[in-house]
Amino acid sequence: MNPSNAAPTTLVLADDHAIVRMGFRLLLEGAGARILAEADSGEAAQQLMQTLDPDILVMDLSMPGCGGLAALERILARKPGQKVLIASAHADAITAERALKAGAAGYLCKRSPPDELLRAVQAVAAGQRYVDPEIAAALKRADRPEHPAEALTDKEFNVFLQLAQGRSVAEVAASFHLSPNTVGTHLYHIKQKLGVQNMAELAMAAVRSGLVEV
């Protein structure tokens, strides 16, 4: 990954599955990188990034608390130049597009071959944008079917993902440091835009579009 005379690429890993972090660590360290720390939530990742200065943060999206998208926005608000590679199980173009629009330097699907992680890290470390080949193909398709979730604002989309994963309005409010009334307003607009009547239909809309794992 690094020329023999170059300093190793430094990374922070953020994923709520310890076995995934271990796999990433073994793969990256085997290629010459150095892992500075690991986090198991969006909040933990934010705390680490306040004190550490890695070349790259490799972060999942579906994590406890605020989740990866909100964490990404908060981290980049404090450190605009930070390179963040999203490594997610979500293979849909909608989520990838949201993450890239929010400032992620790259987006990798976890189901990709191990060598693809090394290619992604190498590209991002070199200042290039990386998009998983499968996602890149979907983003380029002119006939890509539009999902109603694309009409949501960034805040509404973050709230939508949390609620679709079964979290309550109160839990989402606590995660995003918002009042329950504000989350309730977001929920009202989400239902209007998605054309759903209740939480069950909202969750099914997320599952059908591949935004939530089942």
N, C-alpha and C positions, 0 to 999 in steps of 0.2 A: 504493500500500500504506500509505503514511503521509501524514497531513495535512501541508500545506506548512510549518506551523510546528512540527511535531513532529520529534524526533530520529529518525534512520533506525533501523529494526529491525536488530540485529546478529545474525549467524549464524556458526556453524561447520558445515562440510559434511564428512561422513564417509561415504565410499564407495570401494570398491577399484577402481572404473572411472573413470579420469581423464576420459573423454569425458562421463560422467554428471555428474561434478562441474562440468565446464565448462558443460554445458547448464543446470544448476541455477544456477550463478553468473551466467550471462548473463541468465537469466530474472528472477532475484531482484534483481540490480543494476539491471536495466532498469526494475523496479518501485519503485526507490528504497531498497532494502535495502543493507546493507553486510556483506560477507563478511570475517570476521576471519582465518580460516585454513581449511585443508583437511587431512583425514586419510584415509589409505588402509587403515586397519585399526582394530579395536576398541581395541587397545593404544595406537595413535597418538592416537585420539580421547580416551582417558582422560588421556594426558599433556597434550594441549592444554587439556583442561578443568580441569586443576590450576592453570594460569596465566592462562587467559582466562575472561571472564565474559560470554558472549554471551546475548542474549535467548533464542535458540533454538538447539539443536543438531539438525540434520537428519541422520539416520543410517540407513544401510542395515543389514540383518540378516546377510546372507551375505557375510562378509568374512574374510580370512585371520586366523589366530590364534583368539582366544576368540570372535569373532563379535559381532554386535550385541546380542543378548539379554543375554549375560553382561556386556558393556561397559555396557549400560543400567543393570543392577543395581548395578554398581560405581560408576558415575558418580553415580547417585542416592543411594547410600549416603554418598558424600562431600558431595554438594550436593543435599540433599533437595528444594529448591525449583526446581531446574533444569528448564526446559521442553524436552522432547525430542520431536521429531516423527520417527517412523519412516517412511522412504520405502523400500518394499520391493517386489520382484517377486513376493513371496508373496501371493497373493490369497485364501488360505484363512482361514476364520474361526478355526481353532485357533491359528495363529501370531499373528494379530492380537489375539486374546483374551489370549494369554500376554503379549504386549508391553504391552497396556493394563493388565493386572493387575500387571505389574512396575513400572508408574508412568509409562509413556509418555503424553504429553499428546495425542498424535494418531497416527493410522496412515493412511498414504497408499499406494495401489498405484501403482507406477511406470508402469503402462500407462494411467493416467488422463490426461485432456487437460492441457496445460501450465497453463491457468488454474486447474486444481484445486490445483496446488501453491501458487499465490498465495493461494487461498482458505484452504487449510490453514494456511499460515504466518500469515495475518492472524487467523484464529480462535485459534490457539495463542498468538499474541502478545497477544491481548486476554483471555487467561486462560480461554478456552473449550476444551472437549474437541472434537477433530475426529476423525471416523471416516469413511473413504472410503465413499461412498454404497453401493457394491456390497457392501462388507464389513458395513456397518451393516444392510443388508437380510438378509444371511445370519445375523448374530448374533441378529436378532429372530425368525427363523423358529422356531416351536415344534417343527416336525417336522425340524429340522436333524439329519441322521444323526450319531450320536456315534461318534467314532473312538477306538480303544483308547489312542491317545497322550494323550487327555485325562485318563487315569488316572495319567499320569506326574507325579512331583513336578517342581518347577521345575528342580532340578539334573539330574534324569534327562532332562528334555526337552532341556535344553541339550546334554548329552552325546549324546543320541539324534541331534540335528541334526548334530552334528559327525561322528559315526561314519557316519551315513547319507550324508554327503558324501564318504566314502572315506578319512577320516583314521584313523590307527591309534590303538590304545589309548595308546601312548607319546606320540604327538603331542597327543592330547586331554589327557592328564595334564599335559604341559608347558604347554599353553595355559591350563588352568584352575588351574595351580599345585597339582595334586593328585598323589598317588602313583598309579602304575599299578594297584596293588591296589585302591585306592578306585574308580578308573574301572572296573576289572573287576567290582567289586561292583555298581556302577550298571548296567553292561551286563547282568549276570545278571538284575537286577530288570526291566530294560527288556524283555529277551527273554520273561520270564515274563508280563509284563503285555500285551505285544503278541502273544504266542502265536507267536513266530518261533523258528527253530532255529539260524540262522546269520546272518552278516553280509549275505549276498546277500538273504535274505528280509527282513532289517531295512531294507536300502536300498530294496527294492521296496515295502515298506509305506509308507515316506516318500514315494516317488514317486507311488504310487497316491492318496495323500491330498493331494497338491499341496504337501507340505512341502519338497520338494527339486526344484530345476529339473533337467531333463534336456536 
